[in-house]
Amino acid sequence: MADHNELIEQFTGMTSVSEDQAKFFLEMSNWDLEMAVTQFYDNSNEGSETGTSNAASSAASAPASTSASAPQTDSIPQAPTSIPTKRSNNASKAKSSNIRTLNDVAAQDGSDDEPQNFFAGGEKSGMLVQDPSKRGKGNNLVDEILKKAAAGGPAPDDSEDEKKSKPSYFTGSGHTLGSEDEPSVVVNDPSTSEPTAESLPSVTRYLTFWRNGFSVDDGPLLRYDDPANSAMLDSINSGRAPLSLLNVRHGQPVDVRVARRQDEDYVAPPKAPPKPFEGSGNRLGSPAPPASPSSSSNTANTSAAPSTSAVAPELDASQPTTSVQIRLGDGSRLVGKFNHNHTVGDLRRYIDSQQNGQRSYVLQTTFPVKQLGNEDQSLVDAQLLNSVVVQRYE
């Protein structure tokens, strides 16, 4: 009850009515103060209009009854009957003109082309909320393109274009049958001439409209406020394809498919991942191959025969032999056969006989790493029987 009393006091303070009337409207609206106040003002407006019309009808009927009871003479008593009627009608119009309802406001707004506005807020404060789908006149060209795209029907079937593009007959050049008197002549295919507008394949481009501009395929954003971009949109709207924008040839048919995403801002597509490394490389620790001064010198070195200054050691079949694997500095490998009494110097001369370069190098073992500096040492003493030797450039 305490809450009801507070609601009654608030209602009477807002409407200046008695507590009984306040209680009546609150009970009728299930003690909802806002709804009760709304119903009160709605009933007050209807009562004022009804009272005004009743007053006008009573003012018009009073002189009429007077004229009916008076003795009938000329039409003089009828004159006062029309005068109060006009005054009462004017008075009712004057009173009713001060009262405006939502229906009166809606009746004045009869145009469907004007943008619809929405309001949010309370009784004494409010905020205008505009429909985001209604844009200004600056995007009328975009709207026309979207309407034409919607009226154009579904997209054509790509399979039909593929069938048309695949010829079912032989194409190419031919030869005439020759004879002893006339030789055979090559006849070129007339269809292999420069392609015409009819022979150019149809391409598809995706035109996307964003909130802050438009883009073609995965291209950059083109803003609406740029005059050059407006000219491109005008060309698309008129059925002409801008060659630079759509990347097509003159006269080439293009299918422009429109996507509407005007409630989103443009987001650049992710960049393509970088291509993996392509080429040759060198192992860690291996020397880099020597840089040749020019291509002509490379050709000369490639075609040149091995150096004759270094002579490979001769192999004695009567003596015990061994195989030594040599890893060259350029990454290639050699396998040579030697006698046990051959020296490290013989191993070096064998390498020089197989290579063209005169670059200085050293020989070393793999594990443990030990440089072979004594060229007079035999392969047996150097422990190089059936081993691996590495060439390292200095």
Secondary structure, DSSP 8 states (H G I E B T S, - for coil): -HHHHHHHHHHHHHH---HHHHHHHHHHTTT-HHHHHHHHHHHHHHHHHHHHHHHHHHHHHHHHHHHHHS---SS-TTHHHHHHHHHHHHHHHHHHHT---HHHHHHH---SSS--EEEEE-SS-EEEEE-TT---GGGHHHHHHHHHHHHT-S---HHHHHHHHS-SS--S-EE----SSS---EE--GGGSS--TTTS--EEEEEEEESS-EEETT---B-TT-HHHHHHHHHHHTT---HHHHT--TT--EEEEEEEETTS--------------S----TTS------S-HHHHHHHHHS---SSS------TTS-EEEEEEE-TTS-EEEEEEETT-BHHHHHHHHHHH------EEEEESSS--B---TTSBTTTTT-TT-EEEEEE-
